[in-house]
Amino acid sequence: MRIRCPRARLIGAASITDWEFFINVQGYASIRPISGATLHGALWTIGPREESALDAYEDVAGLLYEKITVDAAMPERRCHNVLTYVATNQKPGQPCAGYMRLVHESAEHLDFPKNYREFLRTWD
């Protein structure tokens, strides 16, 4: 995120309910609705310039990812209408080489729950 959107500001770790992390057939992370699941991720503040950069990176125009809004929870507050990107191809696959290393580093940095970090390792 810091490379694509240097003006973005990390707020911290957040979670959303009834969504799950997965790797799609193209080898990259996305989320999918799963009743009862909890997804952990990073919450950022972005402006219109950053959103445009992310739209291009996630190829929204080419329908690789689509934008949706969700409600997220942080320890001290709830956040409504949080923008996230969801892969249009929801078929599970294997991660691209080296990809999960970045996911694990972020999970450690943001101090995701241990059981969630173990879940992420199932995608290695």
Secondary structure, DSSP 4 states (H G I P E B T S, - for coil): -TTT-TT-EEEEEEEEEEEEEEEBTTS-EEEEEEEEEEEEEEEEE--HHHHHHHHHHTTTTTTSEEEEEEEEEETTEEEEEEEEEEES---B--PPTTHHHHHHHHHHHTT--HHHHHHHHTT-
